[in-house]
Amino acid sequence: MTESTERLSSALADRYQILSRLGEGGMATVFLAEDLKHKRQVAVKVLKPELAAVAAVEP
């Protein structure tokens, strides 16, 4: 696991278990994860840091 994947796993550990990286594009990386609450596989999409700051919604 890469450092960023380890940080993601740690941040989501109470709800999701990251299983693998499915792919990466220009804006985000998509991971396959296990939803621990509902016992099903889900996709988790993580925006790249430089886009996350721009996409932040102000109240």
N, CA, C and O atoms as a Tripos MOL2 file, in Angstrom:
@<TRIPOS>MOLECULE
protein
  236   235    59     0     0
PROTEIN
NO_CHARGES

@<TRIPOS>ATOM
      1 N           0.8410   -1.1850    0.0000 N.3       1 MET1
      2 CA          0.0000    0.0000    0.0000 C.3       1 MET1
      3 C           0.8830    1.2440    0.0000 C.2       1 MET1
      4 O           1.9250    1.2750    0.6550 O.2       1 MET1
      5 N           0.4610    2.2630   -0.7350 N.am      2 THR2
      6 CA          1.2090    3.5150   -0.7460 C.3       2 THR2
      7 C           0.8680    4.3220    0.4990 C.2       2 THR2
      8 O          -0.0800    4.0060    1.2180 O.2       2 THR2
      9 N           1.6380    5.3500    0.7410 N.am      3 GLU3
     10 CA          1.4020    6.1990    1.9190 C.3       3 GLU3
     11 C           0.0150    6.8330    1.8600 C.2       3 GLU3
     12 O          -0.6780    6.8830    2.8760 O.2       3 GLU3
     13 N          -0.4010    7.3170    0.6920 N.am      4 SER4
     14 CA         -1.7150    7.9500    0.5770 C.3       4 SER4
     15 C          -2.8400    6.9370    0.7820 C.2       4 SER4
     16 O          -3.8700    7.2730    1.3670 O.2       4 SER4
     17 N          -2.6590    5.7090    0.3110 N.am      5 THR5
     18 CA         -3.6600    4.6690    0.5210 C.3       5 THR5
     19 C          -3.7330    4.2990    1.9950 C.2       5 THR5
     20 O          -4.8210    4.0500    2.5150 O.2       5 THR5
     21 N          -2.6060    4.2600    2.6680 N.am      6 GLU6
     22 CA         -2.5850    3.9700    4.0930 C.3       6 GLU6
     23 C          -3.2960    5.0670    4.8830 C.2       6 GLU6
     24 O          -4.0270    4.7750    5.8290 O.2       6 GLU6
     25 N          -3.0830    6.3350    4.4960 N.am      7 ARG7
     26 CA         -3.7630    7.4470    5.1650 C.3       7 ARG7
     27 C          -5.2640    7.3610    4.9370 C.2       7 ARG7
     28 O          -6.0420    7.6010    5.8600 O.2       7 ARG7
     29 N          -5.6830    7.0230    3.7220 N.am      8 LEU8
     30 CA         -7.1000    6.8670    3.4080 C.3       8 LEU8
     31 C          -7.6960    5.7290    4.2270 C.2       8 LEU8
     32 O          -8.7710    5.8820    4.8070 O.2       8 LEU8
     33 N          -7.0150    4.6020    4.2810 N.am      9 SER9
     34 CA         -7.4830    3.4610    5.0650 C.3       9 SER9
     35 C          -7.6580    3.8350    6.5300 C.2       9 SER9
     36 O          -8.6430    3.4540    7.1630 O.2       9 SER9
     37 N          -6.7130    4.5700    7.0530 N.am     10 SER10
     38 CA         -6.7810    4.9960    8.4450 C.3      10 SER10
     39 C          -7.9560    5.9520    8.6860 C.2      10 SER10
     40 O          -8.6620    5.8450    9.6890 O.2      10 SER10
     41 N          -8.1520    6.8830    7.7550 N.am     11 ALA11
     42 CA         -9.2240    7.8730    7.9050 C.3      11 ALA11
     43 C         -10.6190    7.2410    7.8190 C.2      11 ALA11
     44 O         -11.5630    7.7250    8.4430 O.2      11 ALA11
     45 N         -10.7430    6.1630    7.0470 N.am     12 LEU12
     46 CA        -12.0540    5.5450    6.8330 C.3      12 LEU12
     47 C         -12.2330    4.2310    7.5930 C.2      12 LEU12
     48 O         -13.2260    3.5310    7.3900 O.2      12 LEU12
     49 N         -11.2940    3.8940    8.4550 N.am     13 ALA13
     50 CA        -11.2420    2.5830    9.0950 C.3      13 ALA13
     51 C         -12.5010    2.2020    9.8660 C.2      13 ALA13
     52 O         -12.8220    1.0170    9.9640 O.2      13 ALA13
     53 N         -13.2160    3.1750   10.4130 N.am     14 ASP14
     54 CA        -14.4140    2.8390   11.1850 C.3      14 ASP14
     55 C         -15.5960    2.4620   10.3000 C.2      14 ASP14
     56 O         -16.5860    1.9300   10.8020 O.2      14 ASP14
     57 N         -15.5200    2.7220    9.0080 N.am     15 ARG15
     58 CA        -16.6580    2.4530    8.1190 C.3      15 ARG15
     59 C         -16.3130    1.6120    6.8930 C.2      15 ARG15
     60 O         -17.1390    0.8210    6.4370 O.2      15 ARG15
     61 N         -15.1050    1.7730    6.3540 N.am     16 TYR16
     62 CA        -14.7230    1.0760    5.1290 C.3      16 TYR16
     63 C         -13.3650    0.4090    5.2670 C.2      16 TYR16
     64 O         -12.4820    0.9040    5.9680 O.2      16 TYR16
     65 N         -13.2100   -0.7160    4.5920 N.am     17 GLN17
     66 CA        -11.9020   -1.3540    4.4720 C.3      17 GLN17
     67 C         -11.4980   -1.2450    3.0090 C.2      17 GLN17
     68 O         -12.1660   -1.7970    2.1340 O.2      17 GLN17
     69 N         -10.4190   -0.5410    2.7430 N.am     18 ILE18
     70 CA         -9.9430   -0.3690    1.3730 C.3      18 ILE18
     71 C          -9.3340   -1.6930    0.9140 C.2      18 ILE18
     72 O          -8.4380   -2.2320    1.5650 O.2      18 ILE18
     73 N          -9.8320   -2.2150   -0.2200 N.am     19 LEU19
     74 CA         -9.3750   -3.5040   -0.7370 C.3      19 LEU19
     75 C          -8.3440   -3.3440   -1.8490 C.2      19 LEU19
     76 O          -7.3390   -4.0530   -1.8770 O.2      19 LEU19
     77 N          -8.5960   -2.4120   -2.7640 N.am     20 SER20
     78 CA         -7.6610   -2.2210   -3.8750 C.3      20 SER20
     79 C          -7.9500   -0.9140   -4.5840 C.2      20 SER20
     80 O          -8.9980   -0.3000   -4.3860 O.2      20 SER20
     81 N          -7.0090   -0.4990   -5.4100 N.am     21 ARG21
     82 CA         -7.1900    0.6870   -6.2400 C.3      21 ARG21
     83 C          -7.7200    0.2160   -7.5830 C.2      21 ARG21
     84 O          -7.1100   -0.6320   -8.2340 O.2      21 ARG21
     85 N          -8.8550    0.7650   -7.9990 N.am     22 LEU22
     86 CA         -9.4670    0.3660   -9.2660 C.3      22 LEU22
     87 C          -8.9110    1.1480  -10.4440 C.2      22 LEU22
     88 O          -8.7120    0.5970  -11.5260 O.2      22 LEU22
     89 N          -8.6600    2.4350  -10.2300 N.am     23 GLY23
     90 CA         -8.1520    3.2440  -11.3270 C.3      23 GLY23
     91 C          -7.9300    4.6780  -10.9130 C.2      23 GLY23
     92 O          -8.3010    5.1050   -9.8190 O.2      23 GLY23
     93 N          -7.3030    5.4190  -11.8380 N.am     24 GLU24
     94 CA         -6.9890    6.8130  -11.5570 C.3      24 GLU24
     95 C          -7.1570    7.6050  -12.8380 C.2      24 GLU24
     96 O          -6.7640    7.1680  -13.9200 O.2      24 GLU24
     97 N          -7.7490    8.7780  -12.6920 N.am     25 GLY25
     98 CA         -7.9320    9.6580  -13.8340 C.3      25 GLY25
     99 C          -7.3440   11.0240  -13.5490 C.2      25 GLY25
    100 O          -6.5490   11.1930  -12.6250 O.2      25 GLY25
    101 N          -7.7400   11.9860  -14.3440 N.am     26 GLY26
    102 CA         -7.2140   13.3290  -14.1960 C.3      26 GLY26
    103 C          -7.6930   14.0440  -12.9500 C.2      26 GLY26
    104 O          -7.0380   14.9680  -12.4700 O.2      26 GLY26
    105 N          -8.8490   13.6160  -12.4140 N.am     27 MET27
    106 CA         -9.4290   14.3270  -11.2800 C.3      27 MET27
    107 C          -9.4810   13.5310   -9.9750 C.2      27 MET27
    108 O          -9.5480   14.1240   -8.8990 O.2      27 MET27
    109 N          -9.4530   12.2120  -10.0530 N.am     28 ALA28
    110 CA         -9.6630   11.4170   -8.8480 C.3      28 ALA28
    111 C          -9.0690   10.0260   -8.9870 C.2      28 ALA28
    112 O          -8.6880    9.5880  -10.0730 O.2      28 ALA28
    113 N          -9.0020    9.3420   -7.8420 N.am     29 THR29
    114 CA         -8.6210    7.9380   -7.7800 C.3      29 THR29
    115 C          -9.8010    7.1790   -7.2040 C.2      29 THR29
    116 O         -10.4440    7.6480   -6.2640 O.2      29 THR29
    117 N         -10.0920    6.0050   -7.7620 N.am     30 VAL30
    118 CA        -11.2240    5.1990   -7.3130 C.3      30 VAL30
    119 C         -10.6950    3.9180   -6.6830 C.2      30 VAL30
    120 O          -9.8480    3.2270   -7.2480 O.2      30 VAL30
    121 N         -11.2190    3.6190   -5.4960 N.am     31 PHE31
    122 CA        -10.8210    2.4400   -4.7450 C.3      31 PHE31
    123 C         -12.0060    1.5060   -4.5660 C.2      31 PHE31
    124 O         -13.1480    1.9510   -4.4530 O.2      31 PHE31
    125 N         -11.7280    0.2070   -4.5410 N.am     32 LEU32
    126 CA        -12.7160   -0.7870   -4.1600 C.3      32 LEU32
    127 C         -12.6050   -0.9300   -2.6510 C.2      32 LEU32
    128 O         -11.5110   -1.0900   -2.1100 O.2      32 LEU32
    129 N         -13.7500   -0.8710   -1.9760 N.am     33 ALA33
    130 CA        -13.7510   -0.9540   -0.5170 C.3      33 ALA33
    131 C         -14.9080   -1.8230   -0.0480 C.2      33 ALA33
    132 O         -15.8790   -2.0410   -0.7720 O.2      33 ALA33
    133 N         -14.7830   -2.3140    1.1750 N.am     34 GLU34
    134 CA        -15.8530   -3.0650    1.8150 C.3      34 GLU34
    135 C         -16.5460   -2.1270    2.7940 C.2      34 GLU34
    136 O         -15.9100   -1.5780    3.6940 O.2      34 GLU34
    137 N         -17.8560   -1.9450    2.6140 N.am     35 ASP35
    138 CA        -18.6660   -1.1650    3.5500 C.3      35 ASP35
    139 C         -18.9120   -2.0620    4.7530 C.2      35 ASP35
    140 O         -19.6740   -3.0250    4.6600 O.2      35 ASP35
    141 N         -18.2800   -1.7600    5.8760 N.am     36 LEU36
    142 CA        -18.3390   -2.6230    7.0470 C.3      36 LEU36
    143 C         -19.7210   -2.6420    7.6970 C.2      36 LEU36
    144 O         -20.1030   -3.6460    8.2990 O.2      36 LEU36
    145 N         -20.4600   -1.5700    7.5870 N.am     37 LYS37
    146 CA        -21.7890   -1.4990    8.1960 C.3      37 LYS37
    147 C         -22.7990   -2.3360    7.4220 C.2      37 LYS37
    148 O         -23.5990   -3.0590    8.0160 O.2      37 LYS37
    149 N         -22.7610   -2.2360    6.0970 N.am     38 HIS38
    150 CA        -23.7620   -2.9130    5.2650 C.3      38 HIS38
    151 C         -23.2520   -4.1980    4.6210 C.2      38 HIS38
    152 O         -23.9930   -4.8630    3.8970 O.2      38 HIS38
    153 N         -21.9960   -4.5510    4.8760 N.am     39 LYS39
    154 CA        -21.4120   -5.7980    4.3740 C.3      39 LYS39
    155 C         -21.5330   -5.9320    2.8560 C.2      39 LYS39
    156 O         -22.0320   -6.9350    2.3440 O.2      39 LYS39
    157 N         -21.0660   -4.8980    2.1470 N.am     40 ARG40
    158 CA        -21.0900   -4.9380    0.6850 C.3      40 ARG40
    159 C         -19.8930   -4.1850    0.1350 C.2      40 ARG40
    160 O         -19.2870   -3.3600    0.8190 O.2      40 ARG40
    161 N         -19.5610   -4.4870   -1.1240 N.am     41 GLN41
    162 CA        -18.4630   -3.7880   -1.7610 C.3      41 GLN41
    163 C         -18.9710   -2.5010   -2.3960 C.2      41 GLN41
    164 O         -20.0590   -2.4600   -2.9700 O.2      41 GLN41
    165 N         -18.1670   -1.4560   -2.2820 N.am     42 VAL42
    166 CA        -18.5080   -0.1410   -2.8250 C.3      42 VAL42
    167 C         -17.2780    0.4680   -3.4910 C.2      42 VAL42
    168 O         -16.1520    0.0190   -3.2790 O.2      42 VAL42
    169 N         -17.5140    1.4820   -4.2890 N.am     43 ALA43
    170 CA        -16.4220    2.2670   -4.8650 C.3      43 ALA43
    171 C         -16.3020    3.5570   -4.0680 C.2      43 ALA43
    172 O         -17.3020    4.2140   -3.7790 O.2      43 ALA43
    173 N         -15.0810    3.9110   -3.7180 N.am     44 VAL44
    174 CA        -14.8050    5.1600   -3.0070 C.3      44 VAL44
    175 C         -13.9640    6.0190   -3.9400 C.2      44 VAL44
    176 O         -12.8720    5.6250   -4.3510 O.2      44 VAL44
    177 N         -14.4870    7.2030   -4.2700 N.am     45 LYS45
    178 CA        -13.7970    8.1040   -5.1900 C.3      45 LYS45
    179 C         -13.1770    9.2360   -4.3770 C.2      45 LYS45
    180 O         -13.8600    9.9080   -3.6040 O.2      45 LYS45
    181 N         -11.8760    9.4360   -4.5630 N.am     46 VAL46
    182 CA        -11.1420   10.4430   -3.8000 C.3      46 VAL46
    183 C         -10.5750   11.4720   -4.7720 C.2      46 VAL46
    184 O          -9.7630   11.1470   -5.6370 O.2      46 VAL46
    185 N         -11.0180   12.7190   -4.6140 N.am     47 LEU47
    186 CA        -10.5010   13.7890   -5.4640 C.3      47 LEU47
    187 C          -9.0250   14.0350   -5.1870 C.2      47 LEU47
    188 O          -8.5550   13.8710   -4.0620 O.2      47 LEU47
    189 N          -8.3110   14.4250   -6.2140 N.am     48 LYS48
    190 CA         -6.9090   14.7940   -6.0270 C.3      48 LYS48
    191 C          -6.8550   16.0530   -5.1600 C.2      48 LYS48
    192 O          -7.7290   16.9120   -5.2690 O.2      48 LYS48
    193 N          -5.8410   16.1700   -4.3040 N.am     49 PRO49
    194 CA         -5.7690   17.2870   -3.3530 C.3      49 PRO49
    195 C          -5.8930   18.6670   -3.9950 C.2      49 PRO49
    196 O          -6.5480   19.5500   -3.4410 O.2      49 PRO49
    197 N          -5.2710   18.8590   -5.1530 N.am     50 GLU50
    198 CA         -5.3240   20.1780   -5.7830 C.3      50 GLU50
    199 C          -6.7330   20.5210   -6.2730 C.2      50 GLU50
    200 O          -7.0700   21.7000   -6.3830 O.2      50 GLU50
    201 N          -7.5440   19.5360   -6.5640 N.am     51 LEU51
    202 CA         -8.9290   19.7770   -6.9840 C.3      51 LEU51
    203 C          -9.8860   19.8690   -5.7990 C.2      51 LEU51
    204 O         -10.8880   20.5820   -5.8580 O.2      51 LEU51
    205 N          -9.5800   19.1540   -4.7400 N.am     52 ALA52
    206 CA        -10.4420   19.1680   -3.5710 C.3      52 ALA52
    207 C         -10.5550   20.5690   -2.9920 C.2      52 ALA52
    208 O         -11.6350   20.9690   -2.5560 O.2      52 ALA52
    209 N          -9.4610   21.3240   -2.9800 N.am     53 ALA53
    210 CA         -9.4800   22.6890   -2.4530 C.3      53 ALA53
    211 C         -10.3520   23.5960   -3.3090 C.2      53 ALA53
    212 O         -11.0580   24.4550   -2.7810 O.2      53 ALA53
    213 N         -10.3090   23.4130   -4.6170 N.am     54 VAL54
    214 CA        -11.0920   24.2440   -5.5370 C.3      54 VAL54
    215 C         -12.5600   23.8460   -5.4750 C.2      54 VAL54
    216 O         -13.4290   24.7100   -5.5990 O.2      54 VAL54
    217 N         -12.8600   22.5740   -5.2880 N.am     55 ALA55
    218 CA        -14.2280   22.0760   -5.2930 C.3      55 ALA55
    219 C         -14.9510   22.2750   -3.9670 C.2      55 ALA55
    220 O         -16.1530   22.0230   -3.8840 O.2      55 ALA55
    221 N         -14.2550   22.7170   -2.9350 N.am     56 ALA56
    222 CA        -14.8750   22.9040   -1.6240 C.3      56 ALA56
    223 C         -16.0230   23.8980   -1.7200 C.2      56 ALA56
    224 O         -15.8960   24.9700   -2.3130 O.2      56 ALA56
    225 N         -17.1430   23.5140   -1.1230 N.am     57 VAL57
    226 CA        -18.3440   24.3370   -1.1660 C.3      57 VAL57
    227 C         -18.3630   25.2590    0.0560 C.2      57 VAL57
    228 O         -18.1610   24.8120    1.1850 O.2      57 VAL57
    229 N         -18.6030   26.5150   -0.1760 N.am     58 GLU58
    230 CA        -18.6960   27.4640    0.9280 C.3      58 GLU58
    231 C         -20.1580   27.5750    1.3590 C.2      58 GLU58
    232 O         -21.0600   27.5500    0.5210 O.2      58 GLU58
    233 N         -20.3890   27.6990    2.6690 N.am     59 PRO59
    234 CA        -21.7760   27.8210    3.1730 C.3      59 PRO59
    235 C         -22.4280   29.1240    2.7840 C.2      59 PRO59
    236 O         -23.5840   29.3650    3.1340 O.2      59 PRO59
@<TRIPOS>BOND
     1     1     2 1
     2     2     3 1
     3     3     4 2
     4     3     5 am
     5     5     6 1
     6     6     7 1
     7     7     8 2
     8     7     9 am
     9     9    10 1
    10    10    11 1
    11    11    12 2
    12    11    13 am
    13    13    14 1
    14    14    15 1
    15    15    16 2
    16    15    17 am
    17    17    18 1
    18    18    19 1
    19    19    20 2
    20    19    21 am
    21    21    22 1
    22    22    23 1
    23    23    24 2
    24    23    25 am
    25    25    26 1
    26    26    27 1
    27    27    28 2
    28    27    29 am
    29    29    30 1
    30    30    31 1
    31    31    32 2
    32    31    33 am
    33    33    34 1
    34    34    35 1
    35    35    36 2
    36    35    37 am
    37    37    38 1
    38    38    39 1
    39    39    40 2
    40    39    41 am
    41    41    42 1
    42    42    43 1
    43    43    44 2
    44    43    45 am
    45    45    46 1
    46    46    47 1
    47    47    48 2
    48    47    49 am
    49    49    50 1
    50    50    51 1
    51    51    52 2
    52    51    53 am
    53    53    54 1
    54    54    55 1
    55    55    56 2
    56    55    57 am
    57    57    58 1
    58    58    59 1
    59    59    60 2
    60    59    61 am
    61    61    62 1
    62    62    63 1
    63    63    64 2
    64    63    65 am
    65    65    66 1
    66    66    67 1
    67    67    68 2
    68    67    69 am
    69    69    70 1
    70    70    71 1
    71    71    72 2
    72    71    73 am
    73    73    74 1
    74    74    75 1
    75    75    76 2
    76    75    77 am
    77    77    78 1
    78    78    79 1
    79    79    80 2
    80    79    81 am
    81    81    82 1
    82    82    83 1
    83    83    84 2
    84    83    85 am
    85    85    86 1
    86    86    87 1
    87    87    88 2
    88    87    89 am
    89    89    90 1
    90    90    91 1
    91    91    92 2
    92    91    93 am
    93    93    94 1
    94    94    95 1
    95    95    96 2
    96    95    97 am
    97    97    98 1
    98    98    99 1
    99    99   100 2
   100    99   101 am
   101   101   102 1
   102   102   103 1
   103   103   104 2
   104   103   105 am
   105   105   106 1
   106   106   107 1
   107   107   108 2
   108   107   109 am
   109   109   110 1
   110   110   111 1
   111   111   112 2
   112   111   113 am
   113   113   114 1
   114   114   115 1
   115   115   116 2
   116   115   117 am
   117   117   118 1
   118   118   119 1
   119   119   120 2
   120   119   121 am
   121   121   122 1
   122   122   123 1
   123   123   124 2
   124   123   125 am
   125   125   126 1
   126   126   127 1
   127   127   128 2
   128   127   129 am
   129   129   130 1
   130   130   131 1
   131   131   132 2
   132   131   133 am
   133   133   134 1
   134   134   135 1
   135   135   136 2
   136   135   137 am
   137   137   138 1
   138   138   139 1
   139   139   140 2
   140   139   141 am
   141   141   142 1
   142   142   143 1
   143   143   144 2
   144   143   145 am
   145   145   146 1
   146   146   147 1
   147   147   148 2
   148   147   149 am
   149   149   150 1
   150   150   151 1
   151   151   152 2
   152   151   153 am
   153   153   154 1
   154   154   155 1
   155   155   156 2
   156   155   157 am
   157   157   158 1
   158   158   159 1
   159   159   160 2
   160   159   161 am
   161   161   162 1
   162   162   163 1
   163   163   164 2
   164   163   165 am
   165   165   166 1
   166   166   167 1
   167   167   168 2
   168   167   169 am
   169   169   170 1
   170   170   171 1
   171   171   172 2
   172   171   173 am
   173   173   174 1
   174   174   175 1
   175   175   176 2
   176   175   177 am
   177   177   178 1
   178   178   179 1
   179   179   180 2
   180   179   181 am
   181   181   182 1
   182   182   183 1
   183   183   184 2
   184   183   185 am
   185   185   186 1
   186   186   187 1
   187   187   188 2
   188   187   189 am
   189   189   190 1
   190   190   191 1
   191   191   192 2
   192   191   193 am
   193   193   194 1
   194   194   195 1
   195   195   196 2
   196   195   197 am
   197   197   198 1
   198   198   199 1
   199   199   200 2
   200   199   201 am
   201   201   202 1
   202   202   203 1
   203   203   204 2
   204   203   205 am
   205   205   206 1
   206   206   207 1
   207   207   208 2
   208   207   209 am
   209   209   210 1
   210   210   211 1
   211   211   212 2
   212   211   213 am
   213   213   214 1
   214   214   215 1
   215   215   216 2
   216   215   217 am
   217   217   218 1
   218   218   219 1
   219   219   220 2
   220   219   221 am
   221   221   222 1
   222   222   223 1
   223   223   224 2
   224   223   225 am
   225   225   226 1
   226   226   227 1
   227   227   228 2
   228   227   229 am
   229   229   230 1
   230   230   231 1
   231   231   232 2
   232   231   233 am
   233   233   234 1
   234   234   235 1
   235   235   236 2
@<TRIPOS>SUBSTRUCTURE
     1 MET1         2 RESIDUE 1 A MET
     2 THR2         6 RESIDUE 1 A THR
     3 GLU3        10 RESIDUE 1 A GLU
     4 SER4        14 RESIDUE 1 A SER
     5 THR5        18 RESIDUE 1 A THR
     6 GLU6        22 RESIDUE 1 A GLU
     7 ARG7        26 RESIDUE 1 A ARG
     8 LEU8        30 RESIDUE 1 A LEU
     9 SER9        34 RESIDUE 1 A SER
    10 SER10       38 RESIDUE 1 A SER
    11 ALA11       42 RESIDUE 1 A ALA
    12 LEU12       46 RESIDUE 1 A LEU
    13 ALA13       50 RESIDUE 1 A ALA
    14 ASP14       54 RESIDUE 1 A ASP
    15 ARG15       58 RESIDUE 1 A ARG
    16 TYR16       62 RESIDUE 1 A TYR
    17 GLN17       66 RESIDUE 1 A GLN
    18 ILE18       70 RESIDUE 1 A ILE
    19 LEU19       74 RESIDUE 1 A LEU
    20 SER20       78 RESIDUE 1 A SER
    21 ARG21       82 RESIDUE 1 A ARG
    22 LEU22       86 RESIDUE 1 A LEU
    23 GLY23       90 RESIDUE 1 A GLY
    24 GLU24       94 RESIDUE 1 A GLU
    25 GLY25       98 RESIDUE 1 A GLY
    26 GLY26      102 RESIDUE 1 A GLY
    27 MET27      106 RESIDUE 1 A MET
    28 ALA28      110 RESIDUE 1 A ALA
    29 THR29      114 RESIDUE 1 A THR
    30 VAL30      118 RESIDUE 1 A VAL
    31 PHE31      122 RESIDUE 1 A PHE
    32 LEU32      126 RESIDUE 1 A LEU
    33 ALA33      130 RESIDUE 1 A ALA
    34 GLU34      134 RESIDUE 1 A GLU
    35 ASP35      138 RESIDUE 1 A ASP
    36 LEU36      142 RESIDUE 1 A LEU
    37 LYS37      146 RESIDUE 1 A LYS
    38 HIS38      150 RESIDUE 1 A HIS
    39 LYS39      154 RESIDUE 1 A LYS
    40 ARG40      158 RESIDUE 1 A ARG
    41 GLN41      162 RESIDUE 1 A GLN
    42 VAL42      166 RESIDUE 1 A VAL
    43 ALA43      170 RESIDUE 1 A ALA
    44 VAL44      174 RESIDUE 1 A VAL
    45 LYS45      178 RESIDUE 1 A LYS
    46 VAL46      182 RESIDUE 1 A VAL
    47 LEU47      186 RESIDUE 1 A LEU
    48 LYS48      190 RESIDUE 1 A LYS
    49 PRO49      194 RESIDUE 1 A PRO
    50 GLU50      198 RESIDUE 1 A GLU
    51 LEU51      202 RESIDUE 1 A LEU
    52 ALA52      206 RESIDUE 1 A ALA
    53 ALA53      210 RESIDUE 1 A ALA
    54 VAL54      214 RESIDUE 1 A VAL
    55 ALA55      218 RESIDUE 1 A ALA
    56 ALA56      222 RESIDUE 1 A ALA
    57 VAL57      226 RESIDUE 1 A VAL
    58 GLU58      230 RESIDUE 1 A GLU
    59 PRO59      234 RESIDUE 1 A PRO
